[in-house]
Structure formats: C-alpha cells, structure tokens
Amino acid sequence: MASQRQSQQIPQESPPRKPDPALQSLPIRAYLDQSVVPILLQGLAELAKERPSNPVEWLGHYLLKNSERS
C-alpha cells in the first residue's frame, strides 16, 4: 500500500489566492453554499458512480484535481 501511495502523485498546490471580499462578508452557510458545496456535490456524485475501495482518499484526490472548477 505504501508503494501504491508513493506512485500516486498529488498535484502541486497553486499559490493561495487572495480572499474574495464578497465571499468574506457572507454568512457561513452562504459562503459554503457558494464555494464548497458545488464541487463537493460533483465529487460525491462521481464517488457514487466509481465506488472505490478507499472513498475518502478518492474524494480528496478528486477535490484537489478539480478545485479550479469552484
């Protein structure tokens, strides 16, 4: 399992973006609904189709790979 993880490359994180002032002023629920929920729902839908043996790790990779969409 360790060799499997070593062979998988985690994408390099891009430099942190400056916070969007409009998002910073939103209540917590609205902030999450706009910035996290859409990509999370897409990831969960793909996860349900794929049904991998390691769902949390799979979802983490999905979110990292597709984070630019949000």
C-alpha positions as CSV (number, residue, x, y, z in Angstrom):
1,M,0.0,0.0,0.0
2,A,2.9,2.4,0.8
3,S,4.4,1.8,-2.7
4,Q,0.9,2.5,-4.2
5,R,0.7,5.8,-2.4
6,Q,4.2,6.7,-3.4
7,S,3.5,6.1,-7.1
8,Q,0.4,8.4,-6.9
9,Q,1.4,12.0,-7.4
10,I,-0.6,14.6,-5.5
11,P,-0.9,17.7,-7.7
12,Q,1.2,20.7,-6.5
13,E,-0.8,23.3,-4.8
14,S,-1.0,26.5,-6.6
15,P,-0.2,29.7,-4.6
16,P,-3.0,30.7,-2.3
17,R,-5.5,33.1,-3.9
18,K,-6.4,36.4,-2.3
19,P,-9.7,36.1,-0.5
20,D,-12.7,37.4,-2.4
21,P,-14.1,40.3,-0.3
22,A,-17.6,39.4,-1.4
23,L,-17.2,35.9,0.0
24,Q,-15.6,37.1,3.1
25,S,-18.6,39.1,4.1
26,L,-21.1,36.2,3.6
27,P,-22.7,34.2,6.5
28,I,-21.1,30.8,7.0
29,R,-23.8,28.8,5.2
30,A,-23.9,31.1,2.2
31,Y,-20.1,31.0,2.0
32,L,-20.1,27.2,2.0
33,D,-23.0,27.0,-0.4
34,Q,-21.1,29.2,-2.9
35,S,-17.6,28.0,-2.5
36,V,-17.6,24.4,-1.3
37,V,-20.9,22.7,-1.9
38,P,-20.9,22.7,-5.8
39,I,-17.6,20.9,-6.2
40,L,-18.3,18.6,-3.2
41,L,-21.6,17.5,-4.7
42,Q,-19.9,16.8,-8.0
43,G,-17.3,14.8,-6.2
44,L,-19.8,12.8,-4.3
45,A,-21.8,12.1,-7.4
46,E,-18.6,10.8,-9.1
47,L,-17.7,8.8,-6.0
48,A,-21.1,7.1,-6.0
49,K,-20.5,6.1,-9.6
50,E,-16.9,4.8,-9.1
51,R,-17.4,3.2,-5.6
52,P,-13.7,3.0,-4.9
53,S,-12.4,0.8,-2.0
54,N,-10.9,4.0,-0.4
55,P,-13.6,6.6,-0.8
56,V,-12.2,9.3,1.5
57,E,-8.8,9.2,-0.3
58,W,-10.5,9.1,-3.7
59,L,-12.7,12.1,-2.8
60,G,-9.7,14.0,-1.5
61,H,-7.8,13.5,-4.8
62,Y,-10.9,14.4,-6.7
63,L,-11.2,17.7,-4.8
64,L,-7.6,18.5,-5.3
65,K,-7.7,17.7,-9.0
66,N,-10.9,19.6,-9.7
67,S,-10.5,22.5,-7.2
68,E,-10.0,25.1,-10.0
69,R,-13.6,24.5,-11.1
70,S,-15.0,26.0,-8.0
